[in-house]
């Protein structure tokens, strides 16, 4: 396989499904060797086998990103796959949780933060330990539209995702001189298993939800993978510290009443 990531090695957390899986497959098609990290070993193994069946290189690794030791081990595994290099680190794993702020329990807040924010910090820190000495590398963090503005029932999740944006900017400013780029993607509503399950509980379901999106549809995991591919490639060599929003124009709209 040859392409825009030929000869590069990538590690993607939460790569067993959704955006992580789609990005892993896209990176592999573009020539990257991909380390598939997921908390569920069967999902990680399935994606790795899918890549290998298509002629690519992949390795599956089980890791809970809330545990810094496990993240460190995943980075080491990816470095082994890359024969001493790690070119792309995508911190994708996150944990959604629906509850009003007033109803959020201590343990739920802490768990959301430990996966959705702490996991990104651990992944960023461990990737930098490899990328700074090699004087190159790309870190991609996945935030959310919930990290750009308040949303009912997503106080813990949105707070973690907002912090991911600032962490990304800080890491970009600190490490640009080392040849490392750090960017963040903020997806809007994407057709992933958690999102699709949530739609079953809202009035009107998917049609009513999509009617409120300017593009009148939800995004796909492949569309976010395409954004990630651009940011990971040399084509984005001067894109650093950027917050890339892919939400079908949701965040560009005012909060005024609508009659369309």
C-alpha positions in Angstrom: 0.0 0.0 0.0 1.2 3.5 -0.8 -0.3 6.9 -0.3 -0.4 10.1 1.7 0.9 8.3 4.9 3.2 5.8 3.3 6.0 4.7 5.6 4.3 6.3 8.7 3.1 4.7 11.9 -0.1 5.8 13.7 -1.7 4.9 17.0 -5.4 5.5 17.4 -7.2 5.1 20.7 -10.9 4.0 20.8 -10.2 2.6 17.3 -12.5 -0.4 17.7 -15.6 1.4 16.4 -17.0 4.7 15.1 -14.6 7.5 14.2 -11.6 5.6 15.4 -12.3 2.6 13.3 -13.0 4.6 10.2 -9.8 6.6 10.6 -7.7 3.5 11.2 -9.0 2.0 7.9 -8.4 5.3 6.1 -4.9 5.7 7.4 -4.1 2.1 6.5 -5.4 2.6 2.9 -3.0 5.6 2.7 0.0 3.4 3.6 0.3 3.8 7.4 1.0 1.0 9.8 -1.7 1.4 12.4 -1.8 0.4 16.1 -5.5 -0.2 17.0 -6.0 0.6 20.7 -9.4 -0.1 22.3 -10.7 -1.0 25.7 -12.5 -4.0 24.1 -9.9 -6.5 22.8 -12.3 -8.1 20.4 -13.1 -4.9 18.6 -9.4 -3.9 18.3 -8.6 -7.4 16.9 -11.4 -7.2 14.4 -10.2 -3.8 13.0 -6.6 -5.0 12.8 -7.7 -8.1 10.9 -9.7 -6.0 8.5 -6.7 -3.9 7.7 -4.4 -6.9 7.3 -7.0 -8.6 5.0 -6.8 -5.6 2.8 -3.0 -5.8 2.6 -2.1 -3.3 5.3 -0.1 -3.5 8.5 -1.8 -3.3 11.8 -1.5 -4.4 15.4 -4.3 -4.6 18.1 -3.7 -3.4 21.6 -6.0 -3.4 24.6 -5.8 -0.3 26.7 -8.0 1.8 29.1 -6.8 5.4 28.4 -7.8 6.4 32.0 -4.7 4.4 33.1 -1.5 6.2 32.3 0.5 2.9 32.4 -1.7 1.3 29.8 -1.4 4.4 27.5 2.4 4.2 27.9 2.3 0.6 26.9 0.1 1.3 23.9 2.6 4.0 22.7 5.5 1.5 23.2 3.6 -1.1 21.1 3.0 1.5 18.3 6.6 2.4 18.4 7.6 -1.2 18.1 5.2 -1.5 15.1 6.9 1.5 13.6 10.4 0.2 14.2 11.2 2.9 16.6 9.0 5.7 15.3 5.6 7.1 16.0 4.4 9.6 13.4 0.7 10.1 14.3 -1.0 9.9 17.6 -4.8 10.2 17.5 -6.5 10.6 20.9 -10.0 9.5 20.0 -11.3 7.6 23.0 -14.0 9.3 25.0 -16.9 8.5 27.4 -20.2 10.2 26.9 -22.5 10.7 29.9 -26.0 12.2 29.9 -27.1 14.0 33.1 -27.9 17.6 34.2 -25.1 19.2 36.1 -27.2 19.2 39.3 -27.8 15.5 38.9 -24.3 14.4 38.0 -22.7 12.1 40.6 -19.1 12.5 41.7 -18.2 9.1 40.4 -19.7 9.8 37.0 -18.0 13.2 36.7 -14.7 11.6 37.6 -15.0 8.7 35.2 -16.0 11.0 32.2 -13.0 13.2 33.0 -10.6 10.3 33.4 -11.3 8.9 30.0 -12.3 11.9 27.9 -9.7 14.4 29.3 -7.1 12.5 31.3 -6.8 9.9 28.5 -6.0 12.7 25.9 -3.5 14.2 28.3 -1.7 10.8 28.8 -1.7 10.1 25.1 -0.4 13.5 24.2 2.3 13.4 26.9 3.5 9.9 25.9 3.5 10.7 22.2 5.6 13.8 22.8 8.2 11.7 24.6 8.7 9.9 21.3 8.1 12.7 18.9 10.3 15.4 20.4 13.5 13.3 20.2 12.7 12.3 16.6 11.9 16.0 15.8 8.6 15.3 14.0 5.1 14.0 14.6 1.4 14.8 14.5 -1.0 14.6 17.4 -4.7 14.7 16.6 -7.2 15.1 19.5 -10.9 14.5 19.1 -13.1 17.1 20.9 -16.8 17.7 20.1 -19.3 20.3 19.3 -20.2 19.9 23.0 -16.8 21.4 23.8 -17.6 24.6 21.9 -20.9 25.5 23.7 -23.2 24.4 26.4 -25.6 21.6 25.8 -28.2 20.2 28.3 -27.4 16.8 29.8 -23.7 17.0 28.6 -22.1 19.1 31.4 -19.4 16.6 32.3 -18.7 15.5 28.7 -18.8 19.0 27.3 -16.4 20.3 30.1 -13.9 17.5 29.3 -14.1 18.2 25.6 -13.6 22.0 26.1 -10.5 21.2 28.1 -9.2 19.0 25.3 -9.3 22.1 23.0 -7.2 24.2 25.4 -4.8 21.2 26.0 -4.3 20.9 22.3 -3.5 24.6 21.8 -1.1 24.6 24.7 0.7 21.5 23.4 0.9 23.0 19.9 2.4 26.3 21.1 5.0 24.4 23.3 6.1 21.9 20.8 6.0 23.6 17.4 9.7 24.3 17.7 10.3 20.6 18.1 8.7 19.8 14.7 5.5 18.4 16.3 2.0 19.6 15.2 -1.0 19.3 17.5 -4.5 19.9 16.2 -8.1 19.1 17.4 -11.2 18.1 15.5 -14.6 19.0 16.8 -17.2 16.7 15.1 -20.8 17.5 15.2 -23.5 14.8 15.2 -21.9 11.7 13.6 -23.4 8.3 12.8 -21.7 6.4 15.5 -23.3 3.6 17.7 -23.7 5.9 20.8 -25.2 8.6 18.8 -27.6 6.4 17.0 -28.8 4.8 20.2 -29.4 8.2 21.7 -31.7 9.2 18.8 -34.1 6.5 19.8 -35.0 8.5 22.9 -35.6 11.9 21.4 -39.1 13.1 20.2 -39.3 12.5 16.4 -36.1 10.5 16.3 -33.6 10.9 13.6 -35.8 12.8 11.1 -36.6 15.5 13.7 -33.0 15.8 14.7 -31.6 16.0 11.2 -34.2 18.7 10.3 -32.3 21.0 12.7 -29.0 20.6 11.0 -28.2 23.1 8.2 -27.0 20.3 5.9 -30.1 18.4 6.9 -28.2 15.2 7.7 -25.8 13.7 10.2 -22.1 13.3 9.3 -20.4 10.0 8.8 -17.4 8.6 10.5 -15.6 8.4 7.1 -16.1 12.2 6.8 -14.2 12.8 10.0 -11.6 10.3 9.0 -11.0 12.3 5.9 -10.3 15.4 8.0 -8.0 13.4 10.2 -6.1 12.2 7.1 -5.5 15.7 5.9 -4.2 16.9 9.3 -2.0 13.8 9.6 -0.5 14.2 6.2 2.3 16.5 5.1 -0.3 18.5 3.2 -1.1 20.1 6.5 2.5 21.0 7.4 1.7 24.5 8.5 -1.6 23.7 10.3 -0.8 23.7 14.0 -2.9 24.4 17.0 -6.0 24.5 14.9 -9.6 23.7 16.0 -11.2 22.1 13.0 -15.0 22.0 13.2 -16.9 19.4 11.1 -20.5 19.8 12.0 -22.6 20.6 8.9 -22.6 24.3 9.9 -24.4 23.8 13.2 -21.9 26.0 15.2 -22.1 28.7 12.6 -25.8 29.3 13.1 -27.1 31.9 15.6 -29.5 30.9 18.4 -32.4 33.0 16.9 -35.8 31.4 16.4 -36.1 29.5 13.1 -39.2 29.0 11.0 -37.8 26.9 8.2 
